[in-house]
Amino acid sequence: MTQGNQIWAVDALQALGHETRLSVFRMLVKAGSNGLMAGEIAQGCGVPASTMSHHLANLERAGLATSQRESRVIRYRADYAGMRQLLAFLMEDCCQGDPLLCADFSEIAACKP
C-alpha cells in the first residue's frame, strides 16, 4: 500500500461519508451504464440542483463518478473502476492469509439482477 493510495482512499471514503453522496452513489450504481441526468438525481434525493452539483462534483473528484455533457444537461455515471479500486484497497490485506475469513465476500459482492 502506498501513501498515495491511502490518501486517495481517504478522499473516496470521505465523499461516501455524507448521507446524500452515499445515496447518489448508490443511485448511480443501480442506474448502471446509462447513468442519470443531474436533475433526475437531485429530484430523486429531494435536494436543490445547486446543492446536488456540489455533491456530484465531490464524487467526481473522489474518482467515484464521471460526467458527460449532453447538450444542456449533464449525465452522471458511477465510475466502476474507481469503485473497484476502493474495494480492492479495502480488501488488500484481508484474511491474514486465511481465505476462509473472507470466503463469503465474493457472494456479497456478486452482481444481482
N, C-alpha and C positions, 0 to 999 in steps of 0.2 A: 504494500500500500504506500503510495507516495503522498506527500503532504498536499500536492495539488489535487489529487483525487479526494482527499478528505475535506479540503476546503470546498470543492465543488459539491460534495455530498451534503455538507452542512447547509450550503445555499439552497440546494434542492429540497432538503427536509424543512428548512425554514419556509420555503414557498408553500409546501404542502401543510405546514403547521398552522395555517389560517383556515377557519371553517369554510369560508366562501371559496377560497382557492382549491381546497381539497374537493369540495362539491363540483367545481368546474372541471377539475382534472378528471374526476370520475365520470362526469358527463361526456367529456371528450373521448375517454377510453371507450365508453359504451357506444358512442356515435361511430367509432371505427374510422376507416379511411375517408369517409365522406366529410367528417368533421361537422362543425356547426358555425353558423354565422354569429358574429359578436352580439347582435340584437337578440337572437334566439337564446343565447347563453344568459344574457342579462335578464331577459324576461323569465326564463326558467328558474333563475335564482332569486328573482324579485329584487334586483339591485339596479340602481340607476346606471345608464350607459357609461357615464363618466367614471364612476367608481369601478365598473366592470373592466374598463380599459386598463385601469391601474393593475387590477388583479391578473388580467391576461398578459400584460407586459411582464409582470413579475414571474409568471410561469414560463414565459418565453425566455427571459433572461436566465432562468434556472435550468434551461435545457429540457423542459418537460412539455412544451407546446411549441407549435410552429404556426405561422400565419401566412396567408396568401390573399393579396388584394384581388377582388373580383369586381371590376367596375367601381361602384361607390361603396361597396361593403367589404368586410374582411372576414375570411373563413379561417377558423382555428381548428387545429387537429392536435391530438396527443402526439408527442414525439416519442414513439415507441423505442427508438434507440436510446434516448435519454432515460426512459423508464427501465429498460433492461440494464443499462449501465448502473443505475442506482440500486436496483435489486441485486446485481452481481456484487457491487461494493458491499452491500449489507450482508450478503451471504458468503463473502470471500473466506472468512475464517470459520465458517460453520462446521459443526460436527466434531471438531477437535480430532479429526482422523477417524471418527466412528460414524459411518454413513447411516446407521440406524437412528441416530439422533435427529436427522433431517429427512428420514425416509418418506414421510408423507408430504414433503414440500412440493414435490412435482405434482401431486394430486391437487393441492391447494392452488398452485399457480397455473394449472391446466385451464385452457380456454374452455368455457362452457357456452353452448349455443343459446 
